Amino acid sequence: VSEGGLEKQKWPPYPLNTLEMQKRLNRAIRVSPEQIMKLAEELYNKGFISYPRTETDKFPDEFDYGTSITNLHNHPTFGFHARALSNTPGKFRISG
């Protein structure tokens, strides 16, 4: 809700690519790129983030978002969010 009482949408940020992630974390917590990538790999192995060593932040136009999100419905950590995405069509920006 904005100051004027009208509903205001705020889109989620785009995912960071590897280089941008390293730059931001280095500025914020002064950690070396090697340590950042080690941490990112640990988070990936535990299922908290997508593969950390990619520069791709866009999907092809033909990518099937619906099936990908539906496949996460029963995930113990992300299932709640996947179901919420599936139940609110048009609320989230998905750009290829």
Secondary structure, 3 states (H helix, E strand, C coil): CCCCCCCCCCCCCCCCCHHHHHHHHHHHHCCCHHHHHHHHHHHHHCCCCCCCCCCCCCCCCCCCHHHHHHCCCCCCCCHHHHHHHHHCCCCCCCCC
